Each structure stands twice: as C-alpha cells, then as structure tokens.
Amino acid sequence: MKKTNKNTEQVEVMALFGYEMTPCQPLTFRRRGESETEVTELLRTQIKFVGGVALHIFDVLVGREKMRLEFNSRDLSWHLTQH
C-alpha cells in the first residue's frame, strides 16, 4: 500500500477478533522502535473498498488523541494516521 499521507506509518497491531458484536477490535499498536501504545477507546469502524481491496478502518482514542488504524486485507498490513 502506498503512503498517501505524510502522517501515515506502518505499525504492528494486537487485535481481538470475533468479540461480541465487533468482529475486530484493535487493543494496542507498536511503532517501529517504540514500546506498545494502548488503544483507550474504539470510536467507529467502517470498511472502504479501494480497487478490490477492503480497508478496515478503526477510529480510536489513545488517551485524548484521535487516531485512525487501517487494516489492508490484501497485504495484511496495519497503518496508523494521526488526526
């Protein structure tokens, strides 16, 4: 996936799959060279289809900061965007 925003970076995510009514919930993420960051709250989820690829989008709070985690279903990568 090409980076389209300078504030977007690839991250490692620990997520819980198949939990109650939410099929996927990101719990923590790790930036390269940094320690784990805990997701405080899941605000919204959506799926966006781009050229045959499903992007699973998670708007989250980390403390008081809004961030977006995107899961690319083609290459199974996670990307973080700060708002």
PDB file as gemmi writes it, atoms N, CA and C in Angstrom:
CRYST1    1.000    1.000    1.000  90.00  90.00  90.00 P 1                      
ATOM      1  N   MET A   1       0.843  -1.179   0.000  1.00  0.00           N  
ATOM      2  CA  MET A   1       0.000   0.000   0.000  1.00  0.00           C  
ATOM      3  C   MET A   1       0.883   1.235   0.000  1.00  0.00           C  
ATOM      4  N   LYS A   2       0.625   2.143  -0.901  1.00  0.00           N  
ATOM      5  CA  LYS A   2       1.410   3.364  -0.976  1.00  0.00           C  
ATOM      6  C   LYS A   2       1.003   4.316   0.133  1.00  0.00           C  
ATOM      7  N   LYS A   3       1.989   5.054   0.632  1.00  0.00           N  
ATOM      8  CA  LYS A   3       1.689   6.066   1.618  1.00  0.00           C  
ATOM      9  C   LYS A   3       1.142   7.280   0.896  1.00  0.00           C  
ATOM     10  N   THR A   4      -0.048   7.702   1.278  1.00  0.00           N  
ATOM     11  CA  THR A   4      -0.676   8.847   0.637  1.00  0.00           C  
ATOM     12  C   THR A   4      -0.683  10.058   1.549  1.00  0.00           C  
ATOM     13  N   ASN A   5      -0.236   9.894   2.778  1.00  0.00           N  
ATOM     14  CA  ASN A   5      -0.268  10.953   3.751  1.00  0.00           C  
ATOM     15  C   ASN A   5       1.030  10.887   4.541  1.00  0.00           C  
ATOM     16  N   LYS A   6       1.681  12.027   4.734  1.00  0.00           N  
ATOM     17  CA  LYS A   6       2.945  12.038   5.468  1.00  0.00           C  
ATOM     18  C   LYS A   6       2.775  11.584   6.909  1.00  0.00           C  
ATOM     19  N   ASN A   7       1.566  11.683   7.456  1.00  0.00           N  
ATOM     20  CA  ASN A   7       1.316  11.292   8.832  1.00  0.00           C  
ATOM     21  C   ASN A   7       0.940   9.827   8.961  1.00  0.00           C  
ATOM     22  N   THR A   8       1.054   9.048   7.888  1.00  0.00           N  
ATOM     23  CA  THR A   8       0.700   7.637   7.916  1.00  0.00           C  
ATOM     24  C   THR A   8       1.962   6.794   8.017  1.00  0.00           C  
ATOM     25  N   GLU A   9       1.917   5.810   8.929  1.00  0.00           N  
ATOM     26  CA  GLU A   9       3.063   4.912   9.082  1.00  0.00           C  
ATOM     27  C   GLU A   9       2.565   3.501   9.339  1.00  0.00           C  
ATOM     28  N   GLN A  10       3.351   2.533   8.912  1.00  0.00           N  
ATOM     29  CA  GLN A  10       3.003   1.135   9.153  1.00  0.00           C  
ATOM     30  C   GLN A  10       3.315   0.799  10.605  1.00  0.00           C  
ATOM     31  N   VAL A  11       2.388   0.081  11.245  1.00  0.00           N  
ATOM     32  CA  VAL A  11       2.536  -0.302  12.648  1.00  0.00           C  
ATOM     33  C   VAL A  11       2.177  -1.772  12.835  1.00  0.00           C  
ATOM     34  N   GLU A  12       2.584  -2.331  13.972  1.00  0.00           N  
ATOM     35  CA  GLU A  12       2.167  -3.674  14.376  1.00  0.00           C  
ATOM     36  C   GLU A  12       0.997  -3.499  15.332  1.00  0.00           C  
ATOM     37  N   VAL A  13      -0.049  -4.298  15.152  1.00  0.00           N  
ATOM     38  CA  VAL A  13      -1.258  -4.163  15.971  1.00  0.00           C  
ATOM     39  C   VAL A  13      -1.601  -5.491  16.629  1.00  0.00           C  
ATOM     40  N   MET A  14      -1.982  -5.420  17.905  1.00  0.00           N  
ATOM     41  CA  MET A  14      -2.566  -6.562  18.591  1.00  0.00           C  
ATOM     42  C   MET A  14      -4.063  -6.282  18.616  1.00  0.00           C  
ATOM     43  N   ALA A  15      -4.834  -7.209  18.042  1.00  0.00           N  
ATOM     44  CA  ALA A  15      -6.281  -7.014  17.942  1.00  0.00           C  
ATOM     45  C   ALA A  15      -7.012  -8.245  18.444  1.00  0.00           C  
ATOM     46  N   LEU A  16      -8.227  -8.018  18.887  1.00  0.00           N  
ATOM     47  CA  LEU A  16      -9.110  -9.076  19.344  1.00  0.00           C  
ATOM     48  C   LEU A  16     -10.130  -9.324  18.241  1.00  0.00           C  
ATOM     49  N   PHE A  17     -10.195 -10.557  17.755  1.00  0.00           N  
ATOM     50  CA  PHE A  17     -11.104 -10.890  16.663  1.00  0.00           C  
ATOM     51  C   PHE A  17     -12.289 -11.687  17.189  1.00  0.00           C  
ATOM     52  N   GLY A  18     -13.480 -11.397  16.642  1.00  0.00           N  
ATOM     53  CA  GLY A  18     -14.681 -12.156  16.973  1.00  0.00           C  
ATOM     54  C   GLY A  18     -15.208 -11.896  18.359  1.00  0.00           C  
ATOM     55  N   TYR A  19     -15.108 -10.668  18.844  1.00  0.00           N  
ATOM     56  CA  TYR A  19     -15.557 -10.320  20.184  1.00  0.00           C  
ATOM     57  C   TYR A  19     -16.943  -9.685  20.126  1.00  0.00           C  
ATOM     58  N   GLU A  20     -17.932 -10.342  20.698  1.00  0.00           N  
ATOM     59  CA  GLU A  20     -19.313  -9.867  20.763  1.00  0.00           C  
ATOM     60  C   GLU A  20     -19.779  -9.357  19.399  1.00  0.00           C  
ATOM     61  N   MET A  21     -20.254  -8.130  19.326  1.00  0.00           N  
ATOM     62  CA  MET A  21     -20.785  -7.578  18.074  1.00  0.00           C  
ATOM     63  C   MET A  21     -19.705  -6.926  17.211  1.00  0.00           C  
ATOM     64  N   THR A  22     -18.482  -6.838  17.723  1.00  0.00           N  
ATOM     65  CA  THR A  22     -17.386  -6.230  16.971  1.00  0.00           C  
ATOM     66  C   THR A  22     -16.496  -7.343  16.436  1.00  0.00           C  
ATOM     67  N   PRO A  23     -16.448  -7.526  15.112  1.00  0.00           N  
ATOM     68  CA  PRO A  23     -15.642  -8.625  14.569  1.00  0.00           C  
ATOM     69  C   PRO A  23     -14.137  -8.448  14.782  1.00  0.00           C  
ATOM     70  N   CYS A  24     -13.675  -7.202  14.925  1.00  0.00           N  
ATOM     71  CA  CYS A  24     -12.260  -6.937  15.161  1.00  0.00           C  
ATOM     72  C   CYS A  24     -12.139  -5.668  15.992  1.00  0.00           C  
ATOM     73  N   GLN A  25     -11.289  -5.719  17.010  1.00  0.00           N  
ATOM     74  CA  GLN A  25     -11.061  -4.546  17.844  1.00  0.00           C  
ATOM     75  C   GLN A  25      -9.573  -4.415  18.130  1.00  0.00           C  
ATOM     76  N   PRO A  26      -8.921  -3.353  17.633  1.00  0.00           N  
ATOM     77  CA  PRO A  26      -7.510  -3.146  17.945  1.00  0.00           C  
ATOM     78  C   PRO A  26      -7.335  -2.802  19.421  1.00  0.00           C  
ATOM     79  N   LEU A  27      -6.388  -3.467  20.073  1.00  0.00           N  
ATOM     80  CA  LEU A  27      -6.146  -3.249  21.502  1.00  0.00           C  
ATOM     81  C   LEU A  27      -4.901  -2.405  21.755  1.00  0.00           C  
ATOM     82  N   THR A  28      -3.820  -2.727  21.051  1.00  0.00           N  
ATOM     83  CA  THR A  28      -2.570  -1.974  21.176  1.00  0.00           C  
ATOM     84  C   THR A  28      -1.904  -1.895  19.798  1.00  0.00           C  
ATOM     85  N   PHE A  29      -0.974  -0.950  19.662  1.00  0.00           N  
ATOM     86  CA  PHE A  29      -0.156  -0.891  18.450  1.00  0.00           C  
ATOM     87  C   PHE A  29       1.255  -0.493  18.840  1.00  0.00           C  
ATOM     88  N   ARG A  30       2.183  -0.815  17.939  1.00  0.00           N  
ATOM     89  CA  ARG A  30       3.593  -0.522  18.193  1.00  0.00           C  
ATOM     90  C   ARG A  30       4.194   0.111  16.943  1.00  0.00           C  
ATOM     91  N   ARG A  31       4.744   1.297  17.144  1.00  0.00           N  
ATOM     92  CA  ARG A  31       5.512   1.946  16.074  1.00  0.00           C  
ATOM     93  C   ARG A  31       6.914   1.366  16.062  1.00  0.00           C  
ATOM     94  N   ARG A  32       7.564   1.463  14.934  1.00  0.00           N  
ATOM     95  CA  ARG A  32       8.926   0.939  14.810  1.00  0.00           C  
ATOM     96  C   ARG A  32       9.847   1.589  15.839  1.00  0.00           C  
ATOM     97  N   GLY A  33      10.501   0.739  16.630  1.00  0.00           N  
ATOM     98  CA  GLY A  33      11.465   1.230  17.601  1.00  0.00           C  
ATOM     99  C   GLY A  33      10.854   1.790  18.879  1.00  0.00           C  
ATOM    100  N   GLU A  34       9.548   1.670  19.069  1.00  0.00           N  
ATOM    101  CA  GLU A  34       8.898   2.207  20.261  1.00  0.00           C  
ATOM    102  C   GLU A  34       8.177   1.101  21.021  1.00  0.00           C  
ATOM    103  N   SER A  35       7.752   1.407  22.228  1.00  0.00           N  
ATOM    104  CA  SER A  35       7.005   0.430  23.022  1.00  0.00           C  
ATOM    105  C   SER A  35       5.531   0.452  22.620  1.00  0.00           C  
ATOM    106  N   GLU A  36       4.778  -0.527  23.135  1.00  0.00           N  
ATOM    107  CA  GLU A  36       3.363  -0.636  22.800  1.00  0.00           C  
ATOM    108  C   GLU A  36       2.572   0.560  23.312  1.00  0.00           C  
ATOM    109  N   THR A  37       1.561   0.936  22.521  1.00  0.00           N  
ATOM    110  CA  THR A  37       0.640   2.005  22.892  1.00  0.00           C  
ATOM    111  C   THR A  37      -0.746   1.399  22.990  1.00  0.00           C  
ATOM    112  N   GLU A  38      -1.433   1.659  24.090  1.00  0.00           N  
ATOM    113  CA  GLU A  38      -2.760   1.089  24.309  1.00  0.00           C  
ATOM    114  C   GLU A  38      -3.849   1.956  23.682  1.00  0.00           C  
ATOM    115  N   VAL A  39      -4.784   1.299  23.003  1.00  0.00           N  
ATOM    116  CA  VAL A  39      -5.957   1.978  22.469  1.00  0.00           C  
ATOM    117  C   VAL A  39      -6.932   2.154  23.634  1.00  0.00           C  
ATOM    118  N   THR A  40      -7.296   3.397  23.927  1.00  0.00           N  
ATOM    119  CA  THR A  40      -8.172   3.701  25.047  1.00  0.00           C  
ATOM    120  C   THR A  40      -9.632   3.395  24.729  1.00  0.00           C  
ATOM    121  N   GLU A  41     -10.055   3.751  23.511  1.00  0.00           N  
ATOM    122  CA  GLU A  41     -11.459   3.566  23.146  1.00  0.00           C  
ATOM    123  C   GLU A  41     -11.600   3.405  21.637  1.00  0.00           C  
ATOM    124  N   LEU A  42     -12.483   2.510  21.226  1.00  0.00           N  
ATOM    125  CA  LEU A  42     -12.838   2.339  19.820  1.00  0.00           C  
ATOM    126  C   LEU A  42     -14.025   3.250  19.548  1.00  0.00           C  
ATOM    127  N   LEU A  43     -13.851   4.230  18.649  1.00  0.00           N  
ATOM    128  CA  LEU A  43     -14.899   5.205  18.375  1.00  0.00           C  
ATOM    129  C   LEU A  43     -15.828   4.775  17.247  1.00  0.00           C  
ATOM    130  N   ARG A  44     -15.235   4.277  16.152  1.00  0.00           N  
ATOM    131  CA  ARG A  44     -16.030   3.955  14.971  1.00  0.00           C  
ATOM    132  C   ARG A  44     -15.271   2.991  14.093  1.00  0.00           C  
ATOM    133  N   THR A  45     -16.008   2.141  13.394  1.00  0.00           N  
ATOM    134  CA  THR A  45     -15.392   1.243  12.411  1.00  0.00           C  
ATOM    135  C   THR A  45     -16.126   1.383  11.093  1.00  0.00           C  
ATOM    136  N   GLN A  46     -15.402   1.152  10.007  1.00  0.00           N  
ATOM    137  CA  GLN A  46     -16.015   1.152   8.684  1.00  0.00           C  
ATOM    138  C   GLN A  46     -15.138   0.339   7.735  1.00  0.00           C  
ATOM    139  N   ILE A  47     -15.725  -0.063   6.642  1.00  0.00           N  
ATOM    140  CA  ILE A  47     -14.984  -0.768   5.601  1.00  0.00           C  
ATOM    141  C   ILE A  47     -15.083   0.048   4.328  1.00  0.00           C  
ATOM    142  N   LYS A  48     -13.937   0.253   3.688  1.00  0.00           N  
ATOM    143  CA  LYS A  48     -13.873   1.021   2.446  1.00  0.00           C  
ATOM    144  C   LYS A  48     -13.229   0.121   1.398  1.00  0.00           C  
ATOM    145  N   PHE A  49     -13.853   0.010   0.236  1.00  0.00           N  
ATOM    146  CA  PHE A  49     -13.312  -0.813  -0.845  1.00  0.00           C  
ATOM    147  C   PHE A  49     -12.601   0.081  -1.850  1.00  0.00           C  
ATOM    148  N   VAL A  50     -11.322  -0.216  -2.080  1.00  0.00           N  
ATOM    149  CA  VAL A  50     -10.500   0.568  -2.998  1.00  0.00           C  
ATOM    150  C   VAL A  50      -9.858  -0.400  -3.980  1.00  0.00           C  
ATOM    151  N   GLY A  51     -10.347  -0.404  -5.215  1.00  0.00           N  
ATOM    152  CA  GLY A  51      -9.760  -1.250  -6.248  1.00  0.00           C  
ATOM    153  C   GLY A  51      -9.702  -2.721  -5.884  1.00  0.00           C  
ATOM    154  N   GLY A  52     -10.738  -3.257  -5.318  1.00  0.00           N  
ATOM    155  CA  GLY A  52     -10.777  -4.666  -4.973  1.00  0.00           C  
ATOM    156  C   GLY A  52     -10.135  -5.021  -3.644  1.00  0.00           C  
ATOM    157  N   VAL A  53      -9.657  -4.017  -2.925  1.00  0.00           N  
ATOM    158  CA  VAL A  53      -9.047  -4.231  -1.617  1.00  0.00           C  
ATOM    159  C   VAL A  53      -9.978  -3.654  -0.551  1.00  0.00           C  
ATOM    160  N   ALA A  54     -10.244  -4.441   0.472  1.00  0.00           N  
ATOM    161  CA  ALA A  54     -11.046  -3.950   1.592  1.00  0.00           C  
ATOM    162  C   ALA A  54     -10.115  -3.330   2.629  1.00  0.00           C  
ATOM    163  N   LEU A  55     -10.369  -2.067   2.954  1.00  0.00           N  
ATOM    164  CA  LEU A  55      -9.651  -1.397   4.033  1.00  0.00           C  
ATOM    165  C   LEU A  55     -10.586  -1.342   5.228  1.00  0.00           C  
ATOM    166  N   HIS A  56     -10.176  -1.948   6.313  1.00  0.00           N  
ATOM    167  CA  HIS A  56     -10.947  -1.927   7.549  1.00  0.00           C  
ATOM    168  C   HIS A  56     -10.413  -0.759   8.372  1.00  0.00           C  
ATOM    169  N   ILE A  57     -11.267   0.222   8.625  1.00  0.00           N  
ATOM    170  CA  ILE A  57     -10.857   1.483   9.236  1.00  0.00           C  
ATOM    171  C   ILE A  57     -11.398   1.563  10.657  1.00  0.00           C  
ATOM    172  N   PHE A  58     -10.512   1.881  11.598  1.00  0.00           N  
ATOM    173  CA  PHE A  58     -10.859   1.981  13.007  1.00  0.00           C  
ATOM    174  C   PHE A  58     -10.455   3.355  13.517  1.00  0.00           C  
ATOM    175  N   ASP A  59     -11.433   4.177  13.876  1.00  0.00           N  
ATOM    176  CA  ASP A  59     -11.150   5.451  14.528  1.00  0.00           C  
ATOM    177  C   ASP A  59     -11.085   5.167  16.023  1.00  0.00           C  
ATOM    178  N   VAL A  60      -9.960   5.532  16.640  1.00  0.00           N  
ATOM    179  CA  VAL A  60      -9.716   5.195  18.037  1.00  0.00           C  
ATOM    180  C   VAL A  60      -9.238   6.411  18.821  1.00  0.00           C  
ATOM    181  N   LEU A  61      -9.336   6.300  20.132  1.00  0.00           N  
ATOM    182  CA  LEU A  61      -8.729   7.267  21.037  1.00  0.00           C  
ATOM    183  C   LEU A  61      -7.540   6.611  21.704  1.00  0.00           C  
ATOM    184  N   VAL A  62      -6.466   7.367  21.798  1.00  0.00           N  
ATOM    185  CA  VAL A  62      -5.288   6.974  22.566  1.00  0.00           C  
ATOM    186  C   VAL A  62      -5.091   8.112  23.558  1.00  0.00           C  
ATOM    187  N   GLY A  63      -5.514   7.874  24.791  1.00  0.00           N  
ATOM    188  CA  GLY A  63      -5.590   8.985  25.747  1.00  0.00           C  
ATOM    189  C   GLY A  63      -6.694   9.918  25.276  1.00  0.00           C  
ATOM    190  N   ARG A  64      -6.329  11.140  24.942  1.00  0.00           N  
ATOM    191  CA  ARG A  64      -7.299  12.106  24.396  1.00  0.00           C  
ATOM    192  C   ARG A  64      -7.070  12.382  22.919  1.00  0.00           C  
ATOM    193  N   GLU A  65      -6.117  11.689  22.331  1.00  0.00           N  
ATOM    194  CA  GLU A  65      -5.746  11.922  20.931  1.00  0.00           C  
ATOM    195  C   GLU A  65      -6.494  10.970  20.001  1.00  0.00           C  
ATOM    196  N   LYS A  66      -7.129  11.530  18.964  1.00  0.00           N  
ATOM    197  CA  LYS A  66      -7.822  10.719  17.958  1.00  0.00           C  
ATOM    198  C   LYS A  66      -6.816  10.222  16.932  1.00  0.00           C  
ATOM    199  N   MET A  67      -6.927   8.937  16.627  1.00  0.00           N  
ATOM    200  CA  MET A  67      -6.066   8.322  15.621  1.00  0.00           C  
ATOM    201  C   MET A  67      -6.905   7.384  14.776  1.00  0.00           C  
ATOM    202  N   ARG A  68      -6.352   6.982  13.649  1.00  0.00           N  
ATOM    203  CA  ARG A  68      -7.031   6.042  12.763  1.00  0.00           C  
ATOM    204  C   ARG A  68      -6.081   4.896  12.455  1.00  0.00           C  
ATOM    205  N   LEU A  69      -6.568   3.677  12.661  1.00  0.00           N  
ATOM    206  CA  LEU A  69      -5.845   2.475  12.270  1.00  0.00           C  
ATOM    207  C   LEU A  69      -6.559   1.869  11.075  1.00  0.00           C  
ATOM    208  N   GLU A  70      -5.806   1.514  10.046  1.00  0.00           N  
ATOM    209  CA  GLU A  70      -6.379   0.898   8.845  1.00  0.00           C  
ATOM    210  C   GLU A  70      -5.722  -0.453   8.615  1.00  0.00           C  
ATOM    211  N   PHE A  71      -6.556  -1.457   8.382  1.00  0.00           N  
ATOM    212  CA  PHE A  71      -6.077  -2.801   8.078  1.00  0.00           C  
ATOM    213  C   PHE A  71      -6.325  -3.074   6.604  1.00  0.00           C  
ATOM    214  N   ASN A  72      -5.261  -3.392   5.868  1.00  0.00           N  
ATOM    215  CA  ASN A  72      -5.343  -3.683   4.440  1.00  0.00           C  
ATOM    216  C   ASN A  72      -5.529  -5.187   4.266  1.00  0.00           C  
ATOM    217  N   SER A  73      -6.666  -5.583   3.694  1.00  0.00           N  
ATOM    218  CA  SER A  73      -6.984  -7.010   3.570  1.00  0.00           C  
ATOM    219  C   SER A  73      -6.140  -7.725   2.519  1.00  0.00           C  
ATOM    220  N   ARG A  74      -5.505  -6.998   1.624  1.00  0.00           N  
ATOM    221  CA  ARG A  74      -4.677  -7.635   0.594  1.00  0.00           C  
ATOM    222  C   ARG A  74      -3.324  -8.062   1.151  1.00  0.00           C  
ATOM    223  N   ASP A  75      -2.612  -7.116   1.763  1.00  0.00           N  
ATOM    224  CA  ASP A  75      -1.263  -7.459   2.239  1.00  0.00           C  
ATOM    225  C   ASP A  75      -1.201  -7.645   3.761  1.00  0.00           C  
ATOM    226  N   LEU A  76      -2.360  -7.593   4.420  1.00  0.00           N  
ATOM    227  CA  LEU A  76      -2.480  -7.823   5.864  1.00  0.00           C  
ATOM    228  C   LEU A  76      -1.646  -6.867   6.703  1.00  0.00           C  
ATOM    229  N   SER A  77      -1.492  -5.641   6.222  1.00  0.00           N  
ATOM    230  CA  SER A  77      -0.714  -4.643   6.945  1.00  0.00           C  
ATOM    231  C   SER A  77      -1.644  -3.654   7.669  1.00  0.00           C  
ATOM    232  N   TRP A  78      -1.111  -3.090   8.738  1.00  0.00           N  
ATOM    233  CA  TRP A  78      -1.812  -2.057   9.508  1.00  0.00           C  
ATOM    234  C   TRP A  78      -1.069  -0.732   9.327  1.00  0.00           C  
ATOM    235  N   HIS A  79      -1.854   0.346   9.208  1.00  0.00           N  
ATOM    236  CA  HIS A  79      -1.276   1.685   9.100  1.00  0.00           C  
ATOM    237  C   HIS A  79      -1.962   2.621  10.095  1.00  0.00           C  
ATOM    238  N   LEU A  80      -1.188   3.528  10.669  1.00  0.00           N  
ATOM    239  CA  LEU A  80      -1.666   4.481  11.654  1.00  0.00           C  
ATOM    240  C   LEU A  80      -1.656   5.874  11.043  1.00  0.00           C  
ATOM    241  N   THR A  81      -2.737   6.609  11.237  1.00  0.00           N  
ATOM    242  CA  THR A  81      -2.820   8.002  10.819  1.00  0.00           C  
ATOM    243  C   THR A  81      -3.243   8.832  12.018  1.00  0.00           C  
ATOM    244  N   GLN A  82      -2.475   9.878  12.312  1.00  0.00           N  
ATOM    245  CA  GLN A  82      -2.845  10.782  13.398  1.00  0.00           C  
ATOM    246  C   GLN A  82      -3.660  11.920  12.815  1.00  0.00           C  
ATOM    247  N   HIS A  83      -4.717  12.294  13.517  1.00  0.00           N  
ATOM    248  CA  HIS A  83      -5.585  13.389  13.047  1.00  0.00           C  
ATOM    249  C   HIS A  83      -5.084  14.710  13.561  1.00  0.00           C  
TER     250      HIS A  83                                                      
END                                                                             
